[in-house]
Amino acid sequence: MSNSVGVRLDGLRRQFGGVHALDGLDLDMAPGELVALLGPSGCGKTTALRILAGLEDADSGRIMVGDKDVANVPANRRDMGMVFQAYSLFPHLTAVENVEFGLRLRRQNAATRRQRARDMLELVGIGAHADRYPQQMSGGQQQRVALARALAFQPQVLLLDEPLSALDAKVRVQLREEIRRIQLEVGTTTLFVTHDQEEALAIADRVGVMRAGRLEQIGSPEDIYRSPATPFVAEFVGLSNRLPGRVTGDVVEVLDTKLPLVDAATVHNGAVTALVRPESVDVTADPAGTGRVVAVSFLGPTARVTAALPDETIVVAQLASARLPDLPPGTAVRVILRPVPVVVTAA
Amino acid sequence: MAGLRKRRARRQRVLRWIVVTVLAVLFVLPLFAMLEFTTRGPGDSLSWETWRVFFDWPALGEAYPILWTGMKASFWLVLLSVALTLVLLVPTVVWVRLRLPRIRRLVEFISLLPLTVPAIVLVVGLAPVYAWVVYFVGGSSWTLMFAYTILALPFAYRAIDAGLSAIDVRTLSEAARSLGSSWATVMWRVVLPNIRSAVLSAAFLTVALVLGEFTIASLLNRDNIQVAINQLGKSSAQMSVAVSLAALVLAFVLLFLLSFAGRRRHRERKTS
């Protein structure tokens, strides 16, 4: 089923007015890979995807799909399926007719394309609604049909532009897992753009974190989370405590604990701010402890405990929620840091 | 409480019927008077002679050559003006929305200009332009379609723009592009089917405008149905009123068909 190819973006630049939406973006995608571009609003991730789709033009740079530069190929000849953030099903066509649309343009005969469209709707789990119009379906169902439509003509590349952001939380989680299952099944090279870090970390083979039109870091979800290359990545992906520390050699001393550095080579000795994940922090009730619990929030299986230190520093710890009864607000606690590598930034 | 609600509902129903009745009398009475006038025979008897001639087209052409010429000219003018208006306007409005959203207000303003210029003033400007039109394409009455397309602009633009506002034309056309559609296919298979009732409204408004236009045709010395009715009024008042009535009824029928078509499609989609 798959006819996947590699994709390479080389030095893409795009300026809107005086703003650099893309400032020399380089990205390599292996055949069949799912890469998520993650970043705050205005970082250029959607522009990158739209340029790859042919819906925007780059000012300069190369767009290689397989071994072909498609920079001058119009959108309708790029052979890329796309799912949009806004609902994009054609309102005058039923679900199955929507899925058939791309096949009809490719002049497949009626019986073949109807069968293929129904198979695709089954694949996205919505076969029973094949004859419904978009306005008779929920948002989640519409996005499933849009996914089926984007994949029906076996595109070389699948582009997903925040397809889940208009859906409610539960459907979003369900559908992102479905997208991953289907992507693995069809093996299409996929670029997924999102501002939701959880979504990116959950389904991508690799996550690229973007900032100001460039890739700040690209790597496996685990790498991005555990070994952020820059303070921006550390702060954007997951929560981080900003704690004062002092670098000596290849360690940083934070709250009297020596922690290894993620990238010791680029850090100079002296005062810094260390970015420490809440799950690397532990608090235990201790009448002799210097910290004091100021707030707790229950998150289901886990909980977040916020403690204040005598110098007004605030530390957030993530714990198993079973430990909450011992830590009501006001409890004196001892704050312990686990010795996992941390990123530091100038104090 | 329930009694109060019932009384209020009854009062509203009565009020509704009074409004509908008054409006119906206001609209129907002149039409009825026109019908009565066209069916007056000698000595105040009832006669359908005028209508018999009206529907006997060969006889009509022979008895009232001016009318026949005017009707034919208006028929072609309706078709050509609607075609030209839609062909020019639909792609332009879509293109402005997709590619040039910044100039949307300007285009809207320009499209409203013909409303602000009285027809008589427009003719002063159009006369020299039509000297060139005559030079290039001749002096036939169908050339009025250029002027009528400009006159129809405010109405047709508004109708089409309102239709496009109801759909996310940018996302739909980008989706169609990514699926492999050329711009022509995007327009024909995606945009047009979704703004069909807006296009029908624009077409209908253009038809109504063309059928009712007199000033420009008369001052540019062209034939159309209104010019013919005016001329006929001097020699055969009954026939001129019959033609006016028929034109009005035709406009009503078109309006009815339009709303009926829109409603039926809506219902089909809801129930399927």
Contacts between the chains, C-beta under 8 A, distances in Angstrom:
chain1	res1	chain2	res2	distance
A	53	B	174	7.9
A	53	B	178	5.9
A	54	B	177	7.6
A	54	B	178	7.9
A	55	B	174	5.4
A	55	B	177	7.0
A	55	B	178	7.5
A	74	B	177	7.9
A	75	B	174	7.6
A	75	B	177	4.3
A	75	B	178	6.0
A	76	B	177	5.1
A	76	B	178	7.6
A	76	B	179	7.8
A	76	B	180	5.0
A	76	B	181	5.6
A	76	B	182	5.9
A	77	B	180	7.5
A	78	B	178	7.7
A	79	B	180	7.8
A	80	B	178	6.2
A	81	B	178	6.8
A	81	B	179	7.6
A	82	B	174	7.6
A	82	B	175	6.9
A	82	B	178	4.1
A	84	B	171	5.4
A	84	B	174	7.0
A	84	B	175	6.3
A	86	B	168	5.7
A	86	B	171	4.6
A	87	B	168	7.6
A	87	B	171	7.7
A	88	B	168	7.4
A	88	B	171	4.6
A	88	B	172	6.3
A	88	B	174	7.5
A	88	B	175	4.0
A	89	B	175	7.9
A	90	B	172	6.3
A	90	B	175	7.5
A	90	B	176	7.5
A	90	B	190	5.8
A	90	B	193	7.8
A	90	B	194	7.2
A	91	B	167	6.7
A	91	B	194	5.7
A	92	B	193	4.4
A	92	B	194	5.5
A	94	B	272	7.9
A	101	B	176	7.4
A	101	B	179	5.5
A	101	B	189	7.9
A	102	B	179	3.9
A	102	B	180	5.7
A	105	B	179	6.4
A	105	B	180	4.4
A	105	B	181	6.2
A	105	B	185	7.0
A	106	B	180	6.6
A	131	B	272	7.2
A	133	B	269	5.4
A	133	B	272	7.0
A	135	B	269	7.2
A	146	B	175	7.7
A	149	B	175	8.0
A	149	B	179	7.0
A	150	B	178	7.5
A	150	B	179	7.8
A	153	B	179	7.1
A	153	B	180	7.1
A	159	B	178	7.6
